[in-house]
Amino acid sequence: MHPLYFPYIKKFRMPSIGLALVLLISLVSLTGSCTQQERGSLHQFLAGLSQDCGLAVSWRSDANCCTWEGITCNQDRKVTDVSLASRGLEGPISSFLGNLTSLLRLNLSHNSLSGGLPLELVSSNNIIVLDVSFNRLKGGLSELPSSTSALPLQVLNISSNLFTGRIPSTTWEAMKSLAVLNASTNSFTGQIPTTPCVSGTSFAVLELSFNQLSGNIPSGFSNCSILKLLSVSYNNLSGTIPDELFSVTSLEHLSLPSNRLEGALDGINRLTNLVTLHLGWNELSGNIPNSIGELKRLEELHLEHNNMSGELPPALSSCTNLITMDLKSNYFSGELSKVNFSSLQSLKKIDLLFNNFIGNIPESIYSCSKLTALRLSRNHFHGQLSEKIGNLKSLSFLSLAGLSLTNITGTLQILGSSRSLTTLPTGRNFMNETMPEDDSIDGFENLQVLSIRDCSLAGTIPDWLSKLANLRILELENNQLTGPIPDWMSSLNLLFYLDISNNSFTGQIPAALMEMPMLKSDKTAPKVFFELPAYYSTPFIQYLKPSDCRKVLNLGINNFTGVIPEEIGQLQGLLSLNLSSNKLFGEIPQPICALTNLQVLDLSNNHFTGTIPATLNNLHFLSELNISNNDLEGLIPTMGQLSTFPDSSFDGNPKLCGPVIVNHCGSAEAGPESIISREQIGSKIIFAIAFGAFFGVGVLYDQIVLARYFG
């Protein structure tokens, strides 16, 4: 169950003395046995399972069900708790569990249970906690009869299943004690139900995220006088946030991201108990009202990916408990210095990516000593980086891309002292400067990600990079760097993503590059942690966790010559290989066909010759292939993976032929202009045979006649 629910169900927990008493009573109860009805109901549940993962062994070894695994009884030998979470159970949930007349808590979460949710459990006259989350339950939720008397259910968690249909309205009318309802991550449709607020006086948590709910946010929330958490993120809600919602002053957590909500945030100041505010990925407009400073408890502010604008209000400095401020991808403008960050000493993350802030980076930010992530990229800050950034001893993630900064040497010298720094994107700065090569660049011992792309930098790959033993991702593309790839590149044992495309590198592809440990291994997963969602190669690809990170080698658009080293077959971990737009020649080496994890292969715009290896069909995960504009020849393999790619993958190879391109191979694969009907072919064959026979007889006759006259 979500940690946020814990404060609202404290009454279900027992103090240590009470727990000891329960254990003592349980020991005493072992002298007796549970009733036959209790035992029979549990056996009915067990019998209906298609997979019990050994539970039957425990449950049949003793006649007393109070000693069974996952079962707790009271002093009257009645079952009060069935706790079978994460047991690998499969099959339906038996309605016979509803016959356990003293059952208070039923937890079947994190299994593979299927079928529907028995109405007998929802309408039980004794169950107060029902948790069937993270299963494969499906169907709709049944309406309870209007005559149903008040039910004791306090916590209902049906999240992460396959439920569909509308969330019933009358069901909640009987649940006067309901405090927590979690129906997130299903496929429920219709509108948000507000009936629980009317029916129950203790309703505190409503979690409906990741469904297909639509329509406006209903006004009925004004009846939710003690609602603490409202989360309806990732649905299809539209319209404005109703003023009635701002009257629910008890709200501590309001989460409505990834909908289509619009309008302004006027009235947000009335939610004075807010701790987290998540309204990102909507269509909100207007500015952040100055009254936001009244939210003294606010810790999380998420307004990213909206249409909000204006300057940040100075009163934001009054939110002294703020830990995260995410305002990226909006139209905020003005100088950031109007906010006094020195009063926000709890701040750990600031994300201002893609806005219109101007001026200098405010020095007050450098007093936020707990800051771990700072992203200022794609704004209109200017000038040079202050040495005071060294005060941020905990700073791990720093993104400065696209700020028009100058003096790359000075910037790197300043940042080298940030010992905790792991992620440093600095692209689109330092335009037309020279990559520093001297030994004055030091530090960065913990750096995992370095991006100095799109800067038009001159120079070569500097040797100081060889000291970055923890480097995982290196982006140097879209510069004017020259020279060869240094052999020490393979000494970066953790490097799994190398992009040096669109430069002017020369020489052959070194065999040492084929010795990169992370690219050679298809067993070792990339290990890199991002304090904020990281964007690489394109702003539409987010790297949130290591599994999102692909092992990439991109040497495209350079001046490399020679052949592809045969050792390329060692790079078993590669998912993307780009050698396009160079001056490489020779045949496509067979070892490249051994890279069975490849998803992207681009060898276009080179001088490769010979045929296409048929064993490229072994690359079953290949989804992008480009070998266009070379001098390849012969038949394109028509079976397997290669047959799935469009003709553009093979264009610009005049000597290639096959059914997927314009050039067809011989008469058997002739184009429309040379198609001959079977009748024509047959008549021509008969004519050829007859002519051959006639010609043979004629020649023989001539030989006989001539021999007679000239023999």
C-alpha positions in Angstrom: 0.0 0.0 0.0 1.2 3.5 -0.8 3.1 5.2 2.1 0.8 8.2 1.8 -2.1 6.0 3.1 -0.4 5.1 6.3 -1.3 8.2 8.3 -5.0 7.5 7.4 -5.1 4.0 8.7 -3.2 4.3 11.9 -6.2 3.1 13.8 -5.7 -0.3 12.2 -2.2 -0.7 13.8 -1.8 -2.0 17.3 0.8 -0.6 19.8 3.5 -3.0 20.9 1.8 -3.9 24.1 -1.4 -4.7 22.2 0.6 -6.8 19.7 2.2 -8.8 22.4 -1.2 -9.4 23.9 -2.5 -10.7 20.5 0.5 -13.0 20.2 -0.1 -14.3 23.7 -3.8 -14.9 22.9 -2.8 -16.6 19.6 -0.5 -19.0 21.5 -3.3 -19.8 23.9 -5.7 -20.4 21.0 -3.4 -23.1 19.6 -4.8 -25.5 22.2 -8.1 -25.4 20.3 -9.1 -25.6 16.7 -10.8 -23.4 14.2 -14.4 -24.2 13.4 -15.3 -26.6 10.5 -17.0 -23.7 8.7 -13.9 -21.5 8.8 -11.7 -24.4 7.7 -14.1 -25.3 4.9 -14.3 -21.8 3.5 -10.5 -21.5 3.3 -10.4 -25.0 1.6 -12.9 -23.8 -0.9 -10.7 -20.8 -1.7 -7.7 -23.1 -2.0 -9.5 -25.6 -4.2 -10.4 -22.9 -6.7 -6.8 -21.9 -7.3 -4.9 -23.2 -10.3 -1.6 -22.4 -8.7 -1.1 -22.3 -4.9 2.8 -22.3 -4.9 2.9 -24.8 -2.0 0.2 -23.2 0.1 -1.8 -26.5 0.2 1.0 -28.3 2.0 0.8 -25.8 4.9 -3.0 -25.8 5.0 -3.5 -29.5 4.9 -0.8 -30.5 7.4 -2.8 -29.4 10.4 -6.5 -29.5 11.1 -6.3 -26.2 13.0 -6.5 -23.4 10.4 -5.4 -20.9 13.0 -1.9 -22.2 12.5 -1.9 -22.1 8.7 0.4 -19.9 6.8 -1.0 -16.4 6.3 -4.0 -17.0 8.7 -4.5 -15.1 12.0 -7.3 -15.9 14.4 -8.8 -14.3 17.5 -9.3 -15.8 20.9 -12.5 -17.4 19.7 -10.6 -19.3 17.1 -12.2 -17.2 14.3 -10.2 -16.1 11.3 -9.6 -12.3 11.5 -6.8 -11.9 8.9 -6.0 -13.6 5.6 -2.6 -12.2 4.5 -1.4 -13.9 1.3 0.4 -11.1 -0.6 3.1 -12.0 -3.1 2.6 -15.8 -2.9 2.4 -16.5 -6.6 -1.3 -17.5 -6.4 -3.2 -18.0 -9.6 -6.9 -18.5 -10.3 -10.2 -16.9 -9.1 -11.0 -15.4 -5.7 -13.6 -17.7 -4.1 -16.7 -16.0 -2.8 -16.5 -18.5 0.1 -14.1 -16.1 1.8 -17.1 -14.0 2.5 -18.3 -16.8 4.9 -15.5 -16.0 7.3 -17.8 -14.0 9.6 -15.0 -12.5 11.7 -12.6 -11.6 8.9 -11.4 -8.1 9.3 -8.5 -7.8 6.9 -8.0 -9.6 3.5 -4.8 -9.0 1.6 -4.3 -10.9 -1.7 -2.2 -8.3 -3.4 0.7 -8.9 -5.8 -0.4 -12.3 -7.1 -1.8 -13.4 -10.4 -5.4 -13.9 -9.4 -8.0 -13.6 -12.2 -11.8 -13.4 -12.7 -14.0 -10.9 -11.0 -14.1 -9.4 -7.5 -16.8 -11.3 -5.5 -19.6 -9.0 -4.3 -19.6 -11.0 -1.1 -16.3 -9.4 -0.1 -17.2 -5.9 -1.0 -20.5 -6.1 0.8 -19.1 -8.0 3.8 -20.5 -7.0 7.2 -17.1 -7.4 8.9 -14.2 -6.7 6.5 -12.6 -3.4 7.2 -9.5 -3.7 4.9 -9.7 -5.3 1.4 -6.6 -5.3 -0.7 -6.5 -7.2 -4.0 -4.2 -4.8 -5.8 -1.6 -6.0 -8.4 -3.5 -9.0 -9.8 -5.3 -9.8 -13.1 -8.9 -9.2 -11.9 -11.2 -8.0 -14.6 -14.8 -7.0 -15.3 -16.8 -4.3 -13.7 -17.7 -3.5 -10.1 -21.2 -4.6 -9.2 -23.6 -2.1 -7.8 -24.8 -2.8 -4.3 -28.6 -3.0 -3.7 -30.0 0.3 -2.5 -31.3 -1.6 0.6 -27.8 -2.5 1.7 -27.2 -1.5 5.3 -24.1 0.4 6.4 -20.9 -1.5 5.8 -17.7 -1.4 7.9 -15.2 -1.3 5.0 -12.6 1.4 5.6 -9.8 0.6 3.1 -10.5 -0.7 -0.5 -7.5 -1.2 -2.7 -8.2 -2.7 -6.2 -5.4 -0.9 -8.0 -3.3 -2.4 -10.8 -5.8 -4.8 -12.2 -7.9 -5.1 -15.4 -11.2 -3.7 -14.2 -13.4 -1.9 -16.7 -16.6 0.1 -16.9 -17.9 2.9 -14.8 -17.1 3.1 -11.1 -20.5 2.5 -9.5 -22.1 5.3 -7.7 -24.6 3.6 -5.3 -21.9 1.3 -3.9 -20.4 4.0 -1.9 -23.7 5.1 -0.3 -23.5 2.1 2.0 -19.9 2.6 2.9 -20.2 5.1 5.6 -16.8 4.3 7.1 -14.8 4.3 3.9 -11.5 6.2 4.4 -9.3 5.0 1.5 -10.3 4.1 -2.1 -7.5 3.2 -4.5 -8.7 2.1 -8.0 -5.7 3.4 -9.9 -4.1 1.6 -12.9 -7.2 0.0 -14.3 -9.4 0.9 -17.3 -12.3 2.6 -15.6 -14.3 5.0 -17.7 -16.9 7.7 -16.9 -16.6 10.5 -14.4 -14.9 10.9 -11.1 -17.2 9.6 -8.3 -17.8 12.0 -5.5 -20.5 9.9 -3.7 -17.9 8.7 -1.0 -17.6 12.3 0.1 -21.3 12.6 0.7 -21.8 9.1 2.3 -18.8 8.9 4.6 -17.5 11.4 7.1 -14.1 9.8 7.3 -13.2 9.7 3.5 -9.5 10.8 3.2 -7.9 9.2 0.2 -9.1 8.9 -3.4 -6.6 7.5 -5.9 -7.8 7.0 -9.5 -4.7 7.6 -11.5 -4.0 5.7 -14.8 -7.5 5.1 -15.9 -9.7 6.4 -18.7 -11.9 8.8 -16.7 -13.2 11.8 -18.6 -15.3 14.9 -18.2 -14.8 17.8 -15.8 -13.7 17.6 -12.2 -17.1 17.5 -10.4 -18.1 20.1 -7.9 -19.1 17.5 -5.3 -15.7 17.6 -3.7 -16.9 20.5 -1.6 -18.4 17.7 0.6 -15.1 16.1 1.1 -14.4 17.9 4.3 -11.4 15.8 5.5 -10.0 14.6 2.1 -6.2 14.4 2.4 -5.2 12.9 -1.0 -6.8 13.3 -4.4 -4.9 11.8 -7.3 -6.5 11.4 -10.7 -3.4 11.7 -12.9 -3.1 10.2 -16.4 -6.7 10.3 -17.4 -8.8 12.3 -19.9 -10.1 15.1 -17.6 -10.8 18.4 -19.2 -12.2 21.8 -18.3 -11.0 24.0 -15.5 -10.3 23.1 -11.9 -13.5 24.0 -10.1 -13.5 26.6 -7.4 -15.2 24.1 -5.1 -12.0 22.0 -5.1 -10.0 24.9 -3.6 -12.4 24.9 -0.7 -11.3 21.4 0.4 -8.8 23.0 2.8 -7.9 19.6 4.3 -6.1 18.6 1.1 -2.4 17.7 1.6 -1.7 16.0 -1.8 -3.3 17.1 -5.0 -2.2 15.2 -8.1 -3.8 15.8 -11.5 -1.0 15.6 -14.1 -1.3 14.3 -17.6 -4.9 15.4 -18.3 -6.3 18.2 -20.4 -7.1 20.7 -17.7 -7.0 24.4 -18.5 -7.4 27.7 -16.9 -5.5 29.5 -14.2 -4.5 28.7 -10.6 -6.5 31.4 -8.9 -7.6 30.2 -5.5 -4.8 27.7 -5.0 -3.7 29.7 -2.0 -6.8 28.5 -0.1 -5.3 25.0 0.1 -3.1 26.0 3.0 -2.3 22.4 4.0 -0.9 21.4 0.6 2.3 19.4 0.8 2.4 18.3 -2.8 0.9 19.9 -5.9 1.2 18.0 -9.1 -0.5 19.7 -12.1 2.1 19.0 -14.8 1.3 17.9 -18.4 -1.9 19.8 -18.7 -3.0 23.0 -20.6 -3.0 25.4 -17.7 -2.4 29.1 -18.5 -1.8 32.3 -16.6 0.9 32.9 -14.0 1.8 31.6 -10.6 -0.2 33.8 -8.3 1.8 35.8 -5.7 -0.6 34.3 -3.1 1.2 30.9 -3.5 3.5 32.2 -0.7 0.6 31.3 1.7 1.3 27.6 1.1 3.8 27.3 4.0 3.7 23.5 4.0 4.3 23.1 0.3 7.2 20.6 -0.5 6.5 19.6 -4.1 5.6 22.0 -6.8 5.1 20.4 -10.3 3.7 22.7 -13.0 5.8 21.3 -15.9 4.6 21.1 -19.5 1.8 23.6 -19.4 1.1 27.0 -21.1 1.9 29.1 -18.0 3.7 32.4 -18.4 4.7 35.6 -16.6 7.4 36.2 -14.0 7.9 34.0 -10.9 6.3 35.7 -7.9 8.7 37.0 -5.2 6.4 35.4 -2.7 7.6 32.0 -3.8 10.5 32.6 -1.4 8.0 32.2 1.4 7.4 28.5 0.6 10.3 27.7 2.9 9.6 23.9 3.0 9.9 23.6 -0.8 12.0 20.6 -1.8 11.2 20.3 -5.5 10.3 23.0 -8.0 9.5 21.7 -11.5 8.5 24.4 -13.9 10.0 23.1 -17.2 8.4 23.5 -20.6 6.3 26.6 -20.0 6.6 30.3 -21.0 7.8 31.8 -17.8 9.9 34.9 -18.3 11.7 37.7 -16.6 14.7 37.6 -14.3 15.0 34.7 -11.9 16.7 37.0 -9.4 13.3 38.2 -8.2 13.0 35.0 -6.2 15.2 35.0 -3.1 16.4 31.4 -3.2 18.5 31.8 -0.1 15.3 31.4 2.0 14.6 28.1 0.4 17.1 26.0 2.3 15.2 22.8 1.8 15.4 22.9 -1.9 16.9 19.8 -3.5 15.7 20.0 -7.1 15.1 22.9 -9.5 14.0 22.3 -13.1 13.4 25.3 -15.3 14.1 23.7 -18.7 12.5 25.3 -21.8 11.4 28.7 -20.5 12.2 32.3 -21.3 14.1 33.5 -18.3 16.7 36.2 -18.9 19.6 37.8 -17.1 22.2 36.2 -15.0 21.9 33.0 -13.0 20.9 34.4 -9.6 23.7 34.1 -7.0 21.1 33.2 -4.3 20.7 29.8 -5.9 24.2 28.9 -4.8 23.1 29.2 -1.1 20.8 26.3 -1.4 23.2 23.9 0.2 21.0 20.8 -0.1 20.5 21.2 -3.9 21.2 17.9 -5.7 19.7 18.8 -9.2 19.7 22.1 -11.0 18.5 22.4 -14.6 18.6 25.8 -16.2 18.8 24.7 -19.8 17.1 26.3 -22.8 16.6 29.7 -21.3 18.2 33.1 -22.1 20.7 33.4 -19.3 24.0 34.7 -20.4 27.6 35.4 -19.2 29.9 33.1 -17.4 29.3 30.6 -14.6 30.0 31.9 -11.0 32.7 30.2 -8.9 30.1 30.2 -6.1 28.5 27.1 -7.7 31.2 25.2 -5.8 29.2 25.9 -2.6 26.7 23.3 -3.8 28.5 20.3 -2.3 25.6 17.9 -2.9 25.0 18.9 -6.5 24.8 15.8 -8.6 22.8 16.9 -11.7 23.7 20.2 -13.4 22.2 21.0 -16.9 23.4 24.3 -18.5 22.7 23.4 -22.2 21.6 26.3 -24.5 22.4 29.2 -22.2 24.9 31.0 -24.5 27.6 30.7 -21.9 31.2 31.5 -22.8 34.7 30.4 -21.7 34.5 26.7 -21.8 38.0 26.4 -20.1 37.0 28.5 -17.2 33.6 26.8 -16.8 35.2 23.3 -16.7 37.8 24.5 -14.2 35.1 25.8 -11.9 32.9 22.7 -12.2 35.8 20.4 -11.6 35.6 21.3 -7.9 32.0 19.9 -7.7 33.0 16.5 -6.4 29.5 15.2 -6.3 28.7 16.0 -9.9 27.6 13.0 -11.9 25.6 14.5 -14.8 26.7 17.5 -16.8 25.0 18.5 -20.1 26.6 21.8 -21.4 25.7 21.7 -25.1 24.8 24.7 -27.2 27.3 27.0 -25.4 30.9 28.2 -25.9 30.2 28.6 -29.7 33.3 28.4 -31.9 35.7 28.1 -28.9 38.4 25.5 -28.7 38.1 22.3 -26.6 40.6 22.7 -23.7 43.5 20.3 -23.9 45.7 21.3 -21.0 46.1 19.6 -17.6 44.3 22.5 -15.9 41.0 20.6 -16.3 40.9 18.3 -13.2 38.4 16.8 -10.9 35.1 15.2 -12.2 36.1 12.0 -10.5 32.4 11.0 -10.1 31.2 12.3 -13.4 29.0 9.7 -15.3 27.4 11.8 -18.0 29.2 14.5 -20.0 27.5 16.3 -23.0 29.4 19.0 -24.9 27.4 18.8 -28.1 26.3 21.4 -30.7 29.0 23.9 -29.8 31.1 24.1 -33.1 34.2 23.5 -30.9 37.6 23.2 -32.6 40.4 20.9 -31.4 40.7 17.2 -30.7 39.4 14.7 -28.1 41.4 15.9 -25.1 43.4 13.5 -22.9 41.9 14.8 -19.7 38.8 12.8 -20.6 40.8 9.6 -20.1 40.9 10.4 -16.3 37.1 10.2 -16.0 37.0 6.6 -14.8 33.3 6.7 -14.0 32.1 8.1 -17.3 29.2 6.2 -18.8 27.8 8.6 -21.5 29.9 10.9 -23.6 28.4 13.2 -26.2 30.6 15.3 -28.4 28.5 15.4 -31.6 28.0 18.4 -33.8 31.3 20.1 -33.3 34.3 20.7 -35.5 36.7 18.3 -33.7 39.5 16.7 -35.7 42.2 14.1 -35.4 41.9 10.3 -34.7 40.0 8.5 -31.9 42.5 8.0 -29.2 43.3 4.4 -28.2 42.7 5.2 -24.5 39.0 5.4 -25.2 38.7 1.7 -24.4 40.2 2.3 -21.0 36.9 3.9 -19.9 35.6 0.7 -18.5 32.0 2.0 -17.8 31.4 3.9 -21.0 28.4 2.5 -22.9 27.2 5.5 -24.9 29.6 7.3 -27.3 28.4 9.8 -29.8 31.1 11.8 -31.7 29.0 12.2 -34.9 29.1 15.2 -37.2 32.7 16.2 -36.6 35.8 16.0 -38.8 37.6 13.0 -37.2 40.0 11.2 -39.5 42.0 8.0 -39.7 40.8 4.5 -39.4 38.3 3.2 -36.8 40.8 1.9 -34.2 40.7 -1.7 -33.1 41.0 -0.4 -29.6 37.5 0.9 -29.8 36.3 -2.7 -30.2 37.7 -3.4 -26.7 35.2 -1.2 -24.8 34.2 -3.5 -21.9 30.5 -2.3 -21.6 29.9 -2.6 -25.4 31.5 -6.1 -25.4 29.2 -7.4 -22.7 25.5 -8.1 -23.3 25.1 -9.2 -19.7 26.1 -6.0 -17.9 23.3 -3.5 -17.7 24.1 0.2 -17.7 24.3 1.7 -14.3 23.5 5.4 -14.2 21.3 7.4 -12.0 19.6 10.6 -13.0 18.3 13.1 -10.4 16.0 14.5 -13.1 14.6 12.9 -16.3 17.5 13.2 -18.7 17.1 13.9 -22.4 19.7 12.7 -24.9 20.0 12.6 -28.7 16.5 14.1 -29.0 14.3 15.9 -26.4 11.6 13.2 -27.0 13.7 10.5 -25.5 13.8 10.5 -21.7 16.2 8.5 -19.7 14.6 7.9 -16.3 16.3 4.6 -15.3 19.2 2.4 -16.4 17.0 0.2 -18.5 16.1 3.2 -20.7 19.8 3.7 -21.6 20.9 2.1 -24.8 24.4 1.0 -25.6 25.3 3.2 -28.5 28.3 3.7 -30.8 27.8 6.6 -33.2 30.7 7.6 -35.4 28.6 8.9 -38.3 29.3 12.0 -40.5 33.1 12.2 -40.1 36.1 11.4 -42.4 37.0 7.9 -41.2 38.6 5.7 -43.8 39.6 2.1 -44.2 37.5 -1.0 -43.5 35.3 -1.9 -40.5 37.6 -3.8 -38.1 36.8 -7.5 -38.0 36.8 -7.2 -34.2 33.4 -5.4 -34.5 31.8 -8.8 -33.7 33.1 -8.5 -30.1 30.6 -5.6 -29.3 27.9 -8.0 -28.3 26.2 -5.4 -26.1 25.6 -2.9 -28.8 22.0 -1.8 -29.5 22.8 1.0 -32.0 25.7 1.2 -34.4 26.1 4.2 -36.8 29.0 4.5 -39.2 27.2 6.5 -41.8 28.6 9.3 -44.0 32.3 8.4 -43.8 34.8 7.1 -46.4 34.8 3.5 -45.3 35.2 0.8 -47.9 35.5 -2.9 -48.3 32.7 -5.5 -47.7 30.3 -5.5 -44.8 32.1 -7.8 -42.5 30.5 -11.0 -41.5 31.2 -10.5 -37.7 28.8 -7.6 -37.7 26.0 -10.2 -38.2 27.0 -11.6 -34.8 25.7 -8.5 -33.0 22.4 -10.1 -32.3 21.2 -7.4 -29.9 21.4 -4.6 -32.5 18.2 -2.5 -33.0 19.7 0.2 -35.2 22.4 -0.3 -37.9 23.4 2.6 -40.2 26.2 2.1 -42.8 24.8 4.5 -45.4 26.8 7.0 -47.5 30.1 5.1 -47.6 31.9 3.1 -50.3 31.1 -0.5 -49.2 31.2 -3.1 -52.0 30.3 -6.8 -52.3 27.0 -8.4 -51.5 24.7 -8.0 -48.5 25.5 -10.8 -46.0 22.5 -13.1 -45.8 23.3 -13.6 -42.1 22.1 -10.0 -41.4 18.8 -11.8 -41.1 20.1 -13.1 -37.8 19.6 -9.7 -36.3 16.1 -10.4 -35.1 15.8 -7.2 -33.0 16.8 -4.9 -35.9 14.2 -2.3 -36.4 16.1 0.4 -38.3 18.5 -0.5 -41.2 20.2 1.9 -43.6 22.8 0.7 -46.1 21.8 3.2 -48.8 24.3 5.1 -51.1 27.1 2.5 -51.3 28.4 0.3 -54.1 26.8 -3.0 -53.0 25.7 -5.5 -55.5 23.8 -8.7 -55.9 20.5 -10.0 -54.7 18.9 -8.5 -51.5 18.0 -11.5 -49.3 14.2 -11.7 -49.6 13.5 -13.8 -46.5 13.8 -13.0 -42.8 14.4 -9.6 -41.1 15.8 -7.8 -44.2 12.4 -8.3 -46.0 10.8 -6.0 -43.5 12.6 -2.8 -44.4 11.5 -0.3 -47.0 13.3 0.2 -50.3 14.8 3.5 -48.9 17.1 1.3 -46.7 18.8 0.1 -49.9 18.6 3.1 -52.3 21.6 4.4 -54.1 23.2 1.0 -54.8 22.7 0.6 -58.6 24.1 -3.0 -58.6 21.6 -4.2 -56.0 18.5 -6.1 -57.1 15.5 -7.7 -55.6 11.8 -7.5 -55.3 11.9 -4.7 -52.6 13.6 -2.2 -55.0 13.2 -1.0 -58.6 16.1 -3.0 -59.9 15.0 -6.6 -60.4 17.3 -9.6 -60.8 17.2 -11.2 -64.3 14.2 -12.5 -66.2 12.9 -14.4 -63.1 12.5 -11.1 -61.3 12.0 -8.9 -64.4 10.2 -5.6 -64.2 6.9 -4.8 -65.9 8.7 -3.6 -69.1 10.1 -7.1 -69.7 7.3 -9.4 -68.6 6.5 -12.1 -71.1 3.4 -14.3 -70.9 3.7 -18.0 -70.4 2.2 -18.5 -73.9 4.9 -16.4 -75.4 7.6 -18.1 -73.5 6.2 -21.5 -74.5 6.0 -20.7 -78.2 9.5 -19.3 -78.2 10.9 -22.4 -76.5 9.1 -24.6 -79.1 10.5 -22.4 -81.9 14.0 -22.7 -80.5 13.8 -26.5 -80.2 12.4 -26.8 -83.8 14.9 -24.4 -85.1 17.7 -26.3 -83.4 16.5 -29.7 -84.7 16.1 -28.3 -88.2 19.5 -26.6 -88.1 21.1 -29.9 -86.9 19.5 -32.0 -89.6 20.5 -29.4 -92.2 24.1 -29.3 -91.1 24.2 -33.1 -91.1 22.7 -33.2 -94.6 25.2 -30.6 -95.8 28.1 -32.6 -94.4 26.9 -35.8 -96.1 26.4 -34.0 -99.5 29.7 -32.1 -99.3 31.6 -35.2 -98.3 30.2 -37.0 -101.3 31.2 -34.3 -103.7 34.5 -33.2 -102.1 35.6 -36.4 -100.2 
